[in-house]
C-alpha cells in the first residue's frame, strides 16, 4: 500500500510541477491569489505525503533487513 501511495504522491508532484511551469510561462495570471494560495498548500501537502510515504517504506526496509 505504501508503494502505491508513493506513486500517487509522485504523480501529484509531477502535475504540480507542470502547472507551475505553465504559470511561469504566462505573462498575466487569470488565477486569483486565493486559488494560488490553495494551490501552494496542495503542493506542500503533496510534498509531505511523498516524504511520509518514503519514510514508511524505508522503515519497512530497515525492519526487513
C-alpha positions in Angstrom: 0.0 0.0 0.0 2.8 2.4 0.8 4.3 2.0 -2.7 1.0 2.8 -4.5 0.6 5.8 -2.2 4.1 7.0 -3.0 3.5 6.5 -6.7 0.3 8.6 -6.5 2.1 11.3 -4.5 4.8 11.5 -7.1 2.2 11.8 -9.9 0.7 14.6 -8.0 4.0 16.4 -7.7 4.6 15.9 -11.4 1.3 17.5 -12.2 2.0 20.4 -9.8 5.4 20.9 -11.5 3.8 21.0 -14.9 1.2 23.5 -13.7 3.9 25.7 -12.1 5.8 25.7 -15.4 2.6 26.7 -17.2 2.1 29.6 -14.8 5.7 30.7 -15.1 5.4 30.9 -18.9 2.4 33.2 -18.7 2.8 37.0 -18.5 -0.6 37.5 -16.9 -2.4 35.4 -14.4 -6.1 34.6 -14.7 -6.0 32.9 -11.4 -6.9 34.6 -8.1 -4.5 34.9 -5.3 -6.8 32.7 -3.2 -6.5 30.0 -5.8 -2.8 30.3 -6.0 -2.5 30.1 -2.2 -4.7 27.0 -2.2 -2.5 25.5 -4.9 0.6 26.2 -2.9 -0.9 24.5 0.1 -1.7 21.5 -2.1 1.9 21.4 -3.2 3.1 21.4 0.4 0.6 18.6 1.2 1.8 16.5 -1.8 5.5 17.0 -0.7 4.7 15.9 2.8 2.7 12.9 1.6 5.7 11.9 -0.6 8.1 12.3 2.3 5.8 10.3 4.7 5.4 7.5 2.2 9.1 7.3 1.6 9.8 7.2 5.4 7.2 4.4 5.8 8.8 2.4 3.1 12.3 2.9 4.5 11.1 1.8 7.9 9.8 -1.4 6.4 13.0 -2.0 4.5 15.1 -1.4 7.7 12.8 -3.8 9.7 13.1 -6.5 7.0 16.9 -6.2 6.9 
